[in-house]
Amino acid sequence: MGAVKDHFETLYRKHADPWHVASAWYERRKRELLLATLARETYVHAFEPGCGAGDMTRRLALRCTRLCAVDLASSAIGRCRARLAADGIRHVDVMALDLPHDWPPTPADGFDLIVVSELAYYLDEETLAQFLSAVDASLARGGELVACHWRPDFHDRRVSTDAVHDAMAALPGLTLLAHHYEAEFRLDLWRRQA
Ligand SMILES: C[S@@+](CC[C@H](N)C(=O)[O-])C[C@H]1O[C@@H](n2cnc3c(N)ncnc32)[C@H](O)[C@@H]1O
């Protein structure tokens, strides 16, 4: 097992919800804000990298015909799958992959929504560049890219939230639709030109 995978797997084995994503007010408020920021009511095929135990996944699934949810940690993937099954949700493909070295199958026209929430600051600069290049190649024309990340520093952060979001903003053909900036997090929504 790689060091990064091992790190996240250990966190999930110690605690089913290491960041209190289900219960913390910060997480619940931010999730509602992100979901309310998405410009369209529904999407055809969305991609959620770093889905964790599926708190956002369950909500996104209600707005997507198909959803691909990926995480590095198999414990998180197991929990995500179990929660979706308990909800009776069957149109989500849940995969254990080490992004961006592994990448899920991309629809021919690309994903029309990609949700990057509390993930990209864990990637070092080189891996972040590879990740963004894969995001770029996977985003459909007219598709939306939303990113949301905690701003204060923490021990396993590799790049700043502003550096992540500024690098995303520089991807070709994106128009900024919404920008939310506060002490604890930054949320941006872009649409790729049709
Ligand atoms: C802080 S949690 C965020 C979970 C969820 N996106 C959210 O916003 O609540 C970060 C997640 O990213 C996953 N992750 C970290 N690096 C990854 C990588 N290289 N590939 C796939 N998943 C990764 C971790 O296992 C963890 O579940």
The ligand as an SDF file (V2000), in Angstrom:
LIG
                    3D

 27 29  0  0  0  0  0  0  0  0999 V2000
  -11.2160   15.3960    3.6000 C   0  0  0  0  0  0  0  0  0  0  0  0
  -11.8880   14.0170    2.7600 S   0  0  0  0  0  0  0  0  0  0  0  0
  -13.1550   14.8160    1.7740 C   0  0  0  0  0  0  0  0  0  0  0  0
  -14.3350   13.9180    1.4580 C   0  0  0  0  0  0  0  0  0  0  0  0
  -15.4190   14.5860    0.6280 C   0  0  0  0  0  0  0  0  0  0  0  0
  -14.9490   14.9490   -0.7030 N   0  0  0  0  0  0  0  0  0  0  0  0
  -15.9530   15.7950    1.3280 C   0  0  0  0  0  0  0  0  0  0  0  0
  -15.8000   16.9160    0.8520 O   0  0  0  0  0  0  0  0  0  0  0  0
  -16.5440   15.6120    2.4040 O   0  0  0  0  0  0  0  0  0  0  0  0
  -10.6430   13.6920    1.5090 C   0  0  0  0  0  0  0  0  0  0  0  0
  -10.8820   12.4080    0.7750 C   0  0  0  0  0  0  0  0  0  0  0  0
  -10.0210   12.3420   -0.3640 O   0  0  0  0  0  0  0  0  0  0  0  0
   -9.5370   11.0120   -0.4770 C   0  0  0  0  0  0  0  0  0  0  0  0
   -8.3010   11.0850   -1.2650 N   0  0  0  0  0  0  0  0  0  0  0  0
   -7.1380   11.6840   -0.9050 C   0  0  0  0  0  0  0  0  0  0  0  0
   -6.2190   11.5530   -1.8750 N   0  0  0  0  0  0  0  0  0  0  0  0
   -6.8130   10.8540   -2.8790 C   0  0  0  0  0  0  0  0  0  0  0  0
   -6.3790   10.3930   -4.1510 C   0  0  0  0  0  0  0  0  0  0  0  0
   -5.1320   10.6140   -4.5760 N   0  0  0  0  0  0  0  0  0  0  0  0
   -7.2560    9.7000   -4.9240 N   0  0  0  0  0  0  0  0  0  0  0  0
   -8.5260    9.4680   -4.4850 C   0  0  0  0  0  0  0  0  0  0  0  0
   -8.9940    9.8800   -3.2920 N   0  0  0  0  0  0  0  0  0  0  0  0
   -8.1510   10.5660   -2.4920 C   0  0  0  0  0  0  0  0  0  0  0  0
   -9.3590   10.5640    0.9610 C   0  0  0  0  0  0  0  0  0  0  0  0
   -9.3210    9.1670    1.0910 O   0  0  0  0  0  0  0  0  0  0  0  0
  -10.5800   11.1870    1.6230 C   0  0  0  0  0  0  0  0  0  0  0  0
  -11.6810   10.3140    1.6020 O   0  0  0  0  0  0  0  0  0  0  0  0
  1  2  1  0
  2  3  1  0
  2 10  1  0
  3  4  1  0
  4  5  1  0
  5  6  1  0
  5  7  1  0
  7  8  2  0
  7  9  1  0
 10 11  1  0
 11 12  1  0
 11 26  1  0
 12 13  1  0
 13 14  1  0
 13 24  1  0
 14 15  1  0
 14 23  1  0
 15 16  2  0
 16 17  1  0
 17 18  1  0
 17 23  2  0
 18 19  1  0
 18 20  2  0
 20 21  1  0
 21 22  2  0
 22 23  1  0
 24 25  1  0
 24 26  1  0
 26 27  1  0
M  CHG  2   2   1   9  -1
M  END
$$$$
